[in-house]
Amino acid sequence: MLQSLFVVCILTMIIHMFETLSYSLRLAGIRVNKLAVALSLTGIILLVSRTANLIQAPMTAKFIDYAKIEPTFDVLEYLRMILIAASIGTLLAILLSPTFARIWERVILKLQLAGSLPKMISSVTIGQIKNAKHYVRKPSFRISNFRYLGIPKRFIMLNILVTGIYSVGVLASLYAAHLVPELSTSASQASGLINGIATILLTIFIDPQIGLLTDKACQDEKYKEQIGRIYIMLMASRFVGTILAQLLLVPAAYFISEMVKIF
């Protein structure tokens, strides 16, 4: 089981790292005035994370199956380790954000010249890959830089909450299946009960606000300079959200287990 846990944790790190790095892709699009291209490339990030999730989910479900035949197996501890991996992946994205913002800028410009993604990929040379080291940037975080960004505190808190709920959705449904083995199939498929709440909050409160911030940065040169710090703050709130998920895991699992009993 330890080998499976390691693989699941690596996949979880990849999922959360690439999803968080989507902010640096938006930033790169703003910097080179190619936001539409940047947003289209976001689909690649979603493809990577969703592909990893397709592999991760059934592997995580194996822990629940193993607990049925091995009563001493601590399912909750394994699920918490997966959430720790989510936090590590998000933290890595924050640290790599300045570097990836520069790399994304180059990718966007090369994509524009190539005209299509396959052509761009085929035009990449070994020398260009080696030159990627020149885009490495050391992250620099000063509290004073984040003092007057004009971001409502409730927006940051909502982003933390939504990230926490999304991070815990699938894991909570699997733990609920462990809590009510007689309804394990129903519980394992009930992650939508949790993720549905996050989707509503994301669609109504988070996405429109991020869109407004991005649009303002595209139109205002002065605001463009601070949008990077705003994105870092949003990434940091995602990191806090993955930590909040540790607190939400058990309550969310009990909520799902009670709901599947009613349905």
MARFI-14529 format. One record per atom (N, C-alpha, C): residue number from 1; x, z, y negated; atom name. Coordinates in steps of 0.2 Angstrom, whole numbers, m for minus. Each point is the difference from the previous one (the first is absolute). Layout:
  panu     c1     c3     c2  marvex
   NUM      X      Z      Y      CA
...
END
This chain:
  panu     c1     c3     c2  marvex
     1      4      0      6       N
     1     m4      0     m6      CA
     1      4      0     m6       C
     2      6      3      0       N
     2      4      0     m6      CA
     2      3     m7     m2       C
     3      1     m4      5       N
     3      2     m7     m2      CA
     3     m6     m4     m3       C
     4     m6      1      2       N
     4     m6     m3     m3      CA
     4     m1      3     m7       C
     5      1      7     m1       N
     5     m1      3     m6      CA
     5      5     m3     m5       C
     6      6     m1      2       N
     6      5     m3     m4      CA
     6     m2     m7     m3       C
     7     m2     m4      5       N
     7     m2     m7     m2      CA
     7     m6      0     m5       C
     8     m5      5      2       N
     8     m6      0     m5      CA
     8      2      2     m7       C
     9      5      5      0       N
     9      2      2     m7      CA
     9      4     m5     m3       C
    10      4     m4      3       N
    10      3     m6     m3      CA
    10     m5     m5     m3       C
    11     m5     m1      4       N
    11     m5     m5     m2      CA
    11     m4      3     m6       C
    12     m1      7      0       N
    12     m4      3     m5      CA
    12      4      0     m7       C
    13      7      1      1       N
    13      4     m1     m6      CA
    13      0     m7     m3       C
    14      0     m5      4       N
    14      0     m7     m2      CA
    14     m7     m1     m4       C
    15     m5      2      3       N
    15     m7     m1     m3      CA
    15      0      3     m7       C
    16      2      6     m1       N
    16     m1      4     m6      CA
    16      6     m3     m5       C
    17      5     m1      2       N
    17      6     m3     m4      CA
    17     m2     m6     m3       C
    18     m3     m5      4       N
    18     m1     m7     m3      CA
    18     m6      1     m4       C
    19     m5      4      2       N
    19     m6      0     m5      CA
    19      1      3     m6       C
    20      5      5     m1       N
    20      2      3     m6      CA
    20      4     m5     m4       C
    21      4     m4      3       N
    21      5     m5     m3      CA
    21     m4     m5     m3       C
    22     m7     m1      1       N
    22     m4     m5     m3      CA
    22      0      2     m8       C
    23      1      6     m2       N
    23      0      1     m7      CA
    23      6     m3     m3       C
    24      6      0      3       N
    24      6     m3     m2      CA
    24     m1     m8     m1       C
    25     m4     m3      5       N
    25     m1     m7      0      CA
    25     m5     m2     m6       C
    26     m5      5     m2       N
    26     m4     m1     m6      CA
    26      5      0     m6       C
    27      4      5      0       N
    27      5      1     m6      CA
    27      4     m7     m1       C
    28      3     m2      6       N
    28      4     m6      0      CA
    28     m4     m6     m3       C
    29     m6     m1      2       N
    29     m5     m5     m3      CA
    29     m1      0     m7       C
    30     m1      7     m3       N
    30      0      1     m7      CA
    30      6     m2     m4       C
    31      6      2      3       N
    31      6     m1     m3      CA
    31      1     m8     m1       C
    32     m1     m4      5       N
    32      1     m7     m1      CA
    32     m6     m4     m1       C
    33     m5      3     m3       N
    33     m7     m3     m2      CA
    33     m3     m4      6       C
    34      1      2      6       N
    34     m3     m4      6      CA
    34     m4      5      4       C
    35     m5      3     m3       N
    35     m4      6      3      CA
    35     m4     m3      6       C
    36     m3     m6     m1       N
    36     m4     m3      5      CA
    36      4     m2      6       C
    37      6     m2     m1       N
    37      5     m1      6      CA
    37      1      6      4       C
    38      2      6     m4       N
    38      1      6      2      CA
    38     m6      3      4       C
    39     m6     m1     m2       N
    39     m5      2      3      CA
    39     m1     m3      7       C
    40      1     m7      0       N
    40      0     m4      6      CA
    40      5      3      5       C
    41      6      2     m2       N
    41      5      2      5      CA
    41     m2      7      2       C
    42     m5      3     m3       N
    42     m2      7      2      CA
    42     m3     m1      7       C
    43     m3     m6      1       N
    43     m3     m1      7      CA
    43      5      0      5       C
    44      6     m1     m1       N
    44      5      0      5      CA
    44      1      7      2       C
    45      1      4     m5       N
    45      1      8      1      CA
    45     m6      2      4       C
    46     m6     m2     m2       N
    46     m6      3      4      CA
    46      0     m3      7       C
    47      3     m6      1       N
    47      0     m3      7      CA
    47      5      5      4       C
    48      6      1     m3       N
    48      5      4      4      CA
    48     m3      7      2       C
    49     m3      3     m5       N
    49     m3      7      1      CA
    49     m5      0      5       C
    50     m5     m5      0       N
    50     m5      0      4      CA
    50      2     m2      8       C
    51      5     m4      0       N
    51      3     m2      7      CA
    51      3      6      3       C
    52      4      4     m4       N
    52      3      6      2      CA
    52     m6      5      2       C
    53     m5      0     m4       N
    53     m6      5      2      CA
    53     m3     m2      6       C
    54     m1     m7      2       N
    54     m3     m2      6      CA
    54      4      2      6       C
    55      7      1     m1       N
    55      4      3      6      CA
    55      0      7      0       C
    56      0      3     m6       N
    56      0      8     m1      CA
    56     m6      3      3       C
    57     m6     m2     m2       N
    57     m6      3      2      CA
    57     m1      1      8       C
    58      0     m5      4       N
    58      0      1      7      CA
    58      5      5      3       C
    59      6     m1     m3       N
    59      5      5      3      CA
    59     m1      7     m2       C
    60     m3      1     m6       N
    60     m2      7     m2      CA
    60     m5      3      5       C
    61     m5     m5      1       N
    61     m6      2      5      CA
    61      3      2      7       C
    62      6     m2      2       N
    62      2      2      6      CA
    62      2      8      0       C
    63      1      3     m6       N
    63      1      7      0      CA
    63     m6      4      2       C
    64     m6     m3     m2       N
    64     m6      3      2      CA
    64     m1      0      7       C
    65      1     m6      3       N
    65     m1     m1      7      CA
    65      5      4      4       C
    66      6      1     m2       N
    66      5      4      3      CA
    66     m2      8      0       C
    67     m4      2     m5       N
    67     m2      7     m1      CA
    67     m5      1      5       C
    68     m4     m5      2       N
    68     m5      2      5      CA
    68      2      2      7       C
    69      6     m3      2       N
    69      3      2      6      CA
    69      6      5      0       C
    70      2      2     m7       N
    70      5      5     m1      CA
    70     m3      5     m5       C
    71     m3      5      2       N
    71     m3      5     m5      CA
    71      4      3     m5       C
    72      7      1      2       N
    72      5      3     m4      CA
    72      2     m5     m5       C
    73     m1     m6      0       N
    73      2     m5     m5      CA
    73     m3      2     m7       C
    74      4      1     m5       N
    74     m2      1     m7      CA
    74     m1     m6     m4       C
    75     m6     m3      1       N
    75     m2     m6     m4      CA
    75      1      1     m7       C
    76     m3      6     m3       N
    76      0      1     m7      CA
    76      7     m1     m3       C
    77      5      3      3       N
    77      7      0     m2      CA
    77      3     m7      0       C
    78     m2     m4      5       N
    78      2     m7     m1      CA
    78     m3     m4     m5       C
    79     m7      1     m2       N
    79     m3     m3     m5      CA
    79      3      2     m7       C
    80      2      6      0       N
    80      3      3     m7      CA
    80      7     m4     m1       C
    81      4     m1      6       N
    81      6     m3     m1      CA
    81     m1     m8     m2       C
    82     m6     m3      2       N
    82     m1     m6     m3      CA
    82     m1      0     m7       C
    83     m4      5     m2       N
    83     m1      0     m8      CA
    83      6      2     m3       C
    84      5      3      3       N
    84      7      1     m4      CA
    84      3     m6      0       C
    85      0     m5      5       N
    85      3     m6     m1      CA
    85     m4     m4     m5       C
    86     m6      1     m1       N
    86     m3     m4     m6      CA
    86      2      2     m7       C
    87      2      7      0       N
    87      3      3     m6      CA
    87      7     m3     m1       C
    88      4     m1      5       N
    88      7     m2      0      CA
    88     m1     m8     m2       C
    89     m4     m3      3       N
    89     m1     m7     m2      CA
    89     m1     m1     m8       C
    90     m5      4     m2       N
    90     m2     m1     m7      CA
    90      6      2     m5       C
    91      4      5      2       N
    91      5      3     m4      CA
    91      6     m6      0       C
    92      1     m3      6       N
    92      5     m5      0      CA
    92     m2     m6     m5       C
    93     m7     m2      0       N
    93     m2     m5     m4      CA
    93      1      2     m8       C
    94     m1      6     m1       N
    94      2      2     m7      CA
    94      7     m1     m2       C
    95      5      2      5       N
    95      7      0     m1      CA
    95      2     m7     m1       C
    96     m3     m5      4       N
    96      2     m7      1      CA
    96     m4     m4     m6       C
    97     m4      3     m3       N
    97     m5     m4     m5      CA
    97      4     m4     m5       C
    98      5      3     m4       N
    98      4     m4     m5      CA
    98      4     m6      4       C
    99      3      1      6       N
    99      3     m5      3      CA
    99     m5     m6      2       C
   100     m5      2      3       N
   100     m5     m5      2      CA
   100     m4     m3     m6       C
   101      0      3     m5       N
   101     m3     m3     m6      CA
   101      4     m6     m2       C
   102      7      1      0       N
   102      4     m6     m2      CA
   102      0     m5      6       C
   103      0      2      6       N
   103      0     m5      5      CA
   103     m7     m4      0       C
   104     m5      3     m1       N
   104     m7     m3     m1      CA
   104      0     m5     m5       C
   105      4      2     m6       N
   105      0     m5     m6      CA
   105      3     m7      3       C
   106      6      1      4       N
   106      3     m6      2      CA
   106     m4     m4      5       C
   107     m4      4      4       N
   107     m4     m3      5      CA
   107     m6     m4     m3       C
   108     m3      3     m5       N
   108     m5     m4     m4      CA
   108      3     m6     m3       C
   109      5      0     m3       N
   109      3     m6     m4      CA
   109      2     m5      5       C
   110      3      2      6       N
   110      2     m5      5      CA
   110     m7     m3      3       C
   111     m5      4      1       N
   111     m6     m3      3      CA
   111     m3     m5     m5       C
   112      0      1     m6       N
   112     m2     m5     m5      CA
   112      4     m6      0       C
   113      6      0      1       N
   113      4     m6      1      CA
   113     m1     m3      6       C
   114     m1      3      6       N
   114      0     m3      7      CA
   114     m7     m3      0       C
   115     m5      4     m3       N
   115     m7     m3      1      CA
   115     m4      3      6       C
   116      3      2      5       N
   116     m3      3      5      CA
   116      4      6      4       C
   117     m3      4      3       N
   117      4      6      3      CA
   117      4     m3      6       C
   118     m2     m5      4       N
   118      5     m2      6      CA
   118      6     m4     m3       C
   119     m1     m3     m6       N
   119      5     m4     m3      CA
   119      5      5     m3       C
   120     m2      5     m3       N
   120      4      5     m3      CA
   120      4      4      5       C
   121     m3      2      6       N
   121      3      3      5      CA
   121      6     m4      3       C
   122     m2     m6      1       N
   122      5     m5      3      CA
   122      6     m1     m4       C
   123     m1      1     m7       N
   123      5     m2     m5      CA
   123      5      6     m1       C
   124     m2      6      3       N
   124      5      6     m1      CA
   124      6     m1      5       C
   125      6      1     m3       N
   125      6      0      3      CA
   125      3      7      1       C
   126      5      0      5       N
   126      3      6      1      CA
   126      4      3     m6       C
   127      2     m5     m4       N
   127      4      3     m6      CA
   127     m5      3     m5       C
   128     m6     m3      0       N
   128     m5      3     m5      CA
   128     m2      7      3       C
   129     m1      1      7       N
   129     m1      6      3      CA
   129      5      5     m2       C
   130      6     m2      0       N
   130      6      5     m1      CA
   130      0      2     m8       C
   131     m2     m5     m4       N
   131     m1      2     m7      CA
   131     m5      5     m2       C
   132     m4      1      5       N
   132     m6      5     m1      CA
   132      3      7     m2       C
   133      6      1      2       N
   133      3      7     m2      CA
   133      1      1     m8       C
   134      0     m6     m3       N
   134      1      0     m7      CA
   134     m7      3     m4       C
   135     m5     m1      4       N
   135     m7      3     m3      CA
   135     m1      7      1       C
   136      5      3      4       N
   136     m1      7      1      CA
   136      0      4     m6       C
   137     m5      4     m2       N
   137     m1      5     m5      CA
   137     m1      7      2       C
   138      4      4     m3       N
   138     m1      7      1      CA
   138     m6      3     m4       C
   139     m5      3      4       N
   139     m6      3     m3      CA
   139      2      6     m5       C
   140     m3      0     m6       N
   140      1      5     m5      CA
   140     m7      3     m2       C
   141      0      6      1       N
   141     m7      3     m2      CA
   141      1      6     m5       C
   142     m2     m1     m6       N
   142      1      5     m5      CA
   142     m8      3     m2       C
   143     m1      6      0       N
   143     m6      3     m1      CA
   143     m3     m3     m7       C
   144      5      0     m5       N
   144     m2     m2     m7      CA
   144     m3     m7      0       C
   145      2     m4      5       N
   145     m2     m7      0      CA
   145     m7     m1      2       C
   146     m3      5      3       N
   146     m7      0      2      CA
   146     m5      5     m4       C
   147      3      2     m5       N
   147     m4      5     m4      CA
   147     m6     m3     m4       C
   148      1     m6     m3       N
   148     m5     m3     m4      CA
   148     m2     m7      2       C
   149     m3      0      6       N
   149     m2     m7      3      CA
   149     m7     m1     m1       C
   150     m4      5     m2       N
   150     m7     m1     m2      CA
   150     m4     m1      6       C
   151      2      2      6       N
   151     m4     m1      6      CA
   151     m4      6      1       C
   152     m7      0      1       N
   152     m4      5      1      CA
   152      2      4      6       C
   153      0      7      0       N
   153      2      4      5      CA
   153     m5     m1      6       C
   154     m7     m1     m1       N
   154     m5     m1      5      CA
   154      2     m6      4       C
   155      3     m5     m3       N
   155      1     m6      3      CA
   155      6      1      5       C
   156      5      4     m2       N
   156      6      1      5      CA
   156     m3      5      6       C
   157     m4      4     m2       N
   157     m3      5      5      CA
   157     m4     m4      5       C
   158     m4     m5     m2       N
   158     m4     m5      4      CA
   158      4     m4      5       C
   159      6     m2     m3       N
   159      5     m4      4      CA
   159      3      4      5       C
   160      1      6     m1       N
   160      3      5      5      CA
   160     m6      1      5       C
   161     m6      1     m2       N
   161     m5      1      5      CA
   161     m2     m6      4       C
   162      0     m6     m3       N
   162     m1     m6      4      CA
   162      5     m1      5       C
   163      7      1     m2       N
   163      5     m1      5      CA
   163      0      5      6       C
   164     m2      6     m2       N
   164      0      5      5      CA
   164     m6     m1      5       C
   165     m5     m3     m2       N
   165     m6     m2      4      CA
   165      2     m6      5       C
   166      3     m5     m3       N
   166      2     m6      3      CA
   166      5      2      6       C
   167      5      4     m2       N
   167      5      2      4      CA
   167     m2      4      6       C
   168     m6      3      0       N
   168     m2      5      5      CA
   168     m6     m3      4       C
   169     m3     m6     m2       N
   169     m6     m3      3      CA
   169      1     m1      7       C
   170      4     m4      2       N
   170      1     m2      7      CA
   170      2      6      4       C
   171      5      4     m2       N
   171      2      6      3      CA
   171     m5      5      1       C
   172     m4      1     m5       N
   172     m6      5      1      CA
   172     m5     m2      5       C
   173     m1     m7      1       N
   173     m5     m2      5      CA
   173      3      1      7       C
   174      6     m1      0       N
   174      3      1      7      CA
   174      1      7      2       C
   175      1      5     m5       N
   175      0      7      1      CA
   175     m7      2      2       C
   176     m5     m3     m3       N
   176     m7      2      1      CA
   176     m2     m2      7       C
   177      3     m6      3       N
   177     m1     m2      6      CA
   177      3      6      5       C
   178      5      3     m2       N
   178      3      5      4      CA
   178     m4      6      0       C
   179     m3      2     m6       N
   179     m5      6     m1      CA
   179     m6     m1      4       C
   180     m3     m6      1       N
   180     m6     m1      3      CA
   180      1     m5      6       C
   181      3      1      5       N
   181      2     m5      5      CA
   181     m6     m3      3       C
   182     m6      3      0       N
   182     m6     m3      3      CA
   182     m3     m6     m5       C
   183      3      0     m6       N
   183     m2     m5     m5      CA
   183      6     m3     m2       C
   184      5      0      4       N
   184      7     m3     m3      CA
   184      0     m7     m2       C
   185     m4     m4      3       N
   185      0     m7     m2      CA
   185     m3     m1     m7       C
   186     m6      3     m1       N
   186     m3      0     m6      CA
   186      4      3     m6       C
   187      3      5      2       N
   187      4      4     m5      CA
   187      6     m5     m2       C
   188      3     m3      5       N
   188      6     m4     m2      CA
   188     m1     m6     m4       C
   189     m6     m2      0       N
   189     m2     m6     m4      CA
   189     m4      2     m6       C
   190      1      6     m2       N
   190     m4      3     m6      CA
   190      4      1     m6       C
   191      6     m3      0       N
   191      5      1     m6      CA
   191     m4     m3     m6       C
   192     m5     m4      0       N
   192     m3     m3     m6      CA
   192     m4      5     m3       C
   193     m2      6      3       N
   193     m3      5     m3      CA
   193      4      3     m6       C
   194      7      0      2       N
   194      5      3     m5      CA
   194      2     m5     m5       C
   195      2     m6      3       N
   195      3     m5     m4      CA
   195     m5     m3     m5       C
   196     m7      0      2       N
   196     m5     m2     m4      CA
   196      0      3     m7       C
   197      1      7      0       N
   197      0      4     m6      CA
   197      6     m3     m4       C
   198      6     m1      3       N
   198      5     m2     m4      CA
   198     m1     m7     m3       C
   199     m3     m4      4       N
   199     m1     m7     m2      CA
   199     m5      0     m6       C
   200     m5      4      0       N
   200     m4      1     m6      CA
   200      3      2     m6       C
   201      4      5      1       N
   201      4      3     m6      CA
   201      5     m5     m2       C
   202      4     m4      4       N
   202      5     m5     m2      CA
   202     m4     m5     m3       C
   203     m5     m3      2       N
   203     m3     m6     m3      CA
   203     m3      2     m7       C
   204     m3      6     m1       N
   204     m4      1     m6      CA
   204      5      3     m5       C
   205      5      4      2       N
   205      4      4     m5      CA
   205      7     m2      0       C
   206      3     m2      5       N
   206      8     m1      0      CA
   206      1     m7     m2       C
   207     m2     m5      4       N
   207      2     m7     m1      CA
   207     m2     m3     m7       C
   208     m6      2     m3       N
   208     m1     m3     m6      CA
   208      5      3     m5       C
   209      2      6      0       N
   209      4      4     m4      CA
   209      7     m4      0       C
   210      2     m1      6       N
   210      7     m3      1      CA
   210      0     m7     m3       C
   211     m6     m4      1       N
   211     m1     m6     m3      CA
   211      1      0     m7       C
   212     m3      5     m3       N
   212      0      0     m8      CA
   212      7      2     m2       C
   213      3      4      4       N
   213      7      2     m2      CA
   213      5     m6      0       C
   214     m1     m4      6       N
   214      4     m6      1      CA
   214     m1     m5     m5       C
   215     m7     m1     m2       N
   215     m2     m5     m5      CA
   215      3      1     m7       C
   216      0      7     m1       N
   216      2      2     m7      CA
   216      8     m1      0       C
   217      3      1      5       N
   217      8     m2      0      CA
   217      1     m7     m1       C
   218     m4     m4      3       N
   218      1     m8     m1      CA
   218     m1     m2     m7       C
   219     m4      4     m4       N
   219     m2     m2     m6      CA
   219      4      3     m6       C
   220      3      6      2       N
   220      3      4     m5      CA
   220      8      1      2       C
   221      4     m3     m4       N
   221      8      0      2      CA
   221      2      8      0       C
   222     m2      4     m5       N
   222      2      7      0      CA
   222     m3      4      6       C
   223     m6     m2      2       N
   223     m3      4      6      CA
   223      4     m3      6       C
   224      2     m6      0       N
   224      4     m3      6      CA
   224      6      5      2       C
   225      3      3     m5       N
   225      6      4      1      CA
   225     m2      6      4       C
   226     m6      3     m1       N
   226     m1      6      3      CA
   226     m5     m1      6       C
   227     m2     m6      2       N
   227     m4     m1      6      CA
   227      4      2      6       C
   228      6     m1      0       N
   228      5      2      6      CA
   228     m1      7      1       C
   229      1      4     m5       N
   229     m1      8      1      CA
   229     m7      2      2       C
   230     m5     m4     m2       N
   230     m7      2      2      CA
   230      0     m2      8       C
   231      3     m5      2       N
   231     m1     m2      7      CA
   231      4      5      4       C
   232      6      3     m2       N
   232      4      5      3      CA
   232     m5      6      1       C
   233     m4      2     m5       N
   233     m4      6      0      CA
   233     m5     m1      5       C
   234     m3     m6      1       N
   234     m5     m2      5      CA
   234      3      1      7       C
   235      6     m3      0       N
   235      3      1      7      CA
   235      1      7      2       C
   236      2      4     m5       N
   236      1      7      1      CA
   236     m6      4      2       C
   237     m6     m2     m3       N
   237     m6      2      2      CA
   237     m2     m1      7       C
   238      2     m6      2       N
   238     m1     m2      7      CA
   238      4      4      5       C
   239      6      2     m2       N
   239      4      5      4      CA
   239     m3      6      0       C
   240     m3      3     m5       N
   240     m4      6      0      CA
   240     m6      0      4       C
   241     m3     m6      0       N
   241     m6     m1      4      CA
   241      2      0      8       C
   242      6     m2      2       N
   242      1      0      7      CA
   242      2      7      2       C
   243      2      4     m5       N
   243      1      8      1      CA
   243     m7      3      1       C
   244     m5     m2     m5       N
   244     m7      3      0      CA
   244     m3     m2      7       C
   245      2     m6      3       N
   245     m3     m2      6      CA
   245      1      6      6       C
   246      6      3     m1       N
   246      1      6      5      CA
   246     m6      5      0       C
   247     m2      1     m6       N
   247     m5      5     m1      CA
   247     m7     m3      2       C
   248     m1     m6     m1       N
   248     m7     m3      2      CA
   248     m1     m2      7       C
   249      6      0      4       N
   249     m1     m3      7      CA
   249     m5      4      4       C
   250      1      7      0       N
   250     m4      4      5      CA
   250     m8      0     m3       C
   251     m1      1     m6       N
   251     m7      0     m3      CA
   251     m3     m7      1       C
   252      4     m5     m1       N
   252     m3     m7      1      CA
   252     m2     m1      7       C
   253      4      2      5       N
   253     m1      0      7      CA
   253     m6      3      2       C
   254     m1      6     m3       N
   254     m6      4      2      CA
   254     m6     m3     m3       C
   255      0     m3     m6       N
   255     m5     m3     m3      CA
   255     m2     m6      4       C
   256      4     m4      2       N
   256     m1     m6      5      CA
   256     m4      2      6       C
   257      3      6      3       N
   257     m3      2      7      CA
   257     m7      3     m1       C
   258     m1      3     m6       N
   258     m7      2     m1      CA
   258     m5     m6     m2       C
   259      3     m5     m3       N
   259     m4     m6     m2      CA
   259     m2     m4      7       C
   260      5     m1      4       N
   260     m2     m4      6      CA
   260     m5      4      5       C
   261      0      7     m1       N
   261     m5      3      4      CA
   261     m7     m1     m3       C
   262      0     m1     m6       N
   262     m7     m1     m3      CA
   262     m2     m7      1       C
   263      4     m5      0       N
   263     m1     m7      1      CA
   263     m2     m1      7       C
END
